[in-house]
Each structure stands twice: as C-alpha cells, then as structure tokens.
C-alpha cells in the first residue's frame, strides 16, 4: 500500500488531516505528497467553514520521512528527481503554506525528514515528550532540496538545520522546544488531547481575523527574508544552487539508498 492522507471533518469547524502509512511510520510516498496537496487545496477552498486544521500521524509516529522503498524507481534520474521535489513534495508543502486556516501539528514519535518539513508548515506545534526530530538524509547520500532546506531552516533555525543535515543529528522534543520549534511539550499520553484542545481554542475565535493574521505572517516573511516561500520567488533558491538535482546518478546517492534498503552501513 502506498499510504494515504486522510481528511475528516470534526467538531466546531476543526478538520483532521491524518498521515497514514501502515508499517512505515507514516513515511511519505509520492502518492501521499500528491494527496497532501489535494487535501490542503480542498481545505483552502472551503473558506471560513474550516476554522482550524489538525495534522497528525496515525499511531505512534508523526512521519518518519520519505518512503525510501520507492526511491530506486525515480531518484537516480535528474529529471525525475526534479519532478519529485518540485512538483510532488513542494506541491504538498506549498499548499500547506498557502492555507489561510490555522494549522496545528500533533507530533508523536518519529518526526524525521519529510515529517520535519510538514511540521514546519504548521502554525502551532505540540509534541509528546518522546518525539524525535531530524533529517538524517546524509546517511542516504543526498542533500535536502533547496526550497525544502530553506523552509526547514526558517522553522528550526539555521544552527539546528545545519546539524540535522551535516551531522545527521537528531534532537529530542525538549531540545526542539528550547530552540523555539515547538509551541508546547506534553506527556506522550496527553499530546492528542492537548493538540485538539489547541485546535478548538483557535476554532472558537474569529475566523476572518485568523485568516488575515495568516496572510500578514506570510507577507512579513516575504519582506524579512532574502527569498520568500511564495512559489515563484522560491524558484530563485533552486537557481542559486548549481544543478541542485545533478547528483541523481551519483555513486554515493545510489550507495546510500541501497545500504538503507539492504539494512547495512553505507560505504561512502
């Protein structure tokens, strides 16, 4: 099964978005990225009927990253790799970023790679005490795509992003709260209730004001940053990096993914 992104209406204008990929800690498949985009475009189209969005992973994980079992099918061709990052992945993330409804992340367990990217698109992030964060893709022999790296660095901070990508460092929920990434940290058995309570508090307030605040935050980001998250402007980030997908057929890229799938240490 390629996994799925589910949309469910809840009470008081809260809608629930659930990342589900059984047996893979909700790792994002290509199909799931496309579904994420469709779900958030649907939400945006509903206007103030949606007061708040609650994003969670099914079970004991938020999202453990990308579905690496799919990678040999497209990652070693530069054009296919570009299409994956610029259309599938960024399509889903940009739909989240452009959503005017407030978005609350309910984070349990693994929040790695794609999970950190998705969480970075949320307005309020609430995590259980045992949640873990990182983007250890250096072990897989490839970098983070430019727009995704900028998104993560803006959310977690430059120093943390560099440790995640250069050291393959992982961080505890306590670490991430101290660095300002998490809004609240609660016991594992309380994270679902606290995230829902937060979403309901948002939903009880003026929906148009919330949407205008989201629009203002986006405008401020665009003015403060050298490059904004707006899709057209963000293209310049990729242009600043020489051939950002040229590594597709490299030996270390192939070795990193092969080693993961074969459950062994990579030889770089």
Secondary structure, 3 states (H helix, E strand, C coil): CCCEEEEEECHHHEEEEEEECCCCCCCECHHHHHHHHHHHHHHHHCHHHCCEEEEEECCCCCECCECHHHHHHCCCCHHHHHHHHHHHHHHHHHHHHCCCCEEEEEECCEEECHHHHHHHCCCEEEEECCCEEECCHHHHCCCCCHHHHHHHHHHHCHHHHHHHHHCCCEEEHHHHHHCCCCCEEECHHHHHHHHHHHHHHHHCCCHHHHHHHHHHHHHHHHHHCCCCCCHHHHHHHHHHCCCCCCCCCCHHHHHHHHHHHCCCCCCC
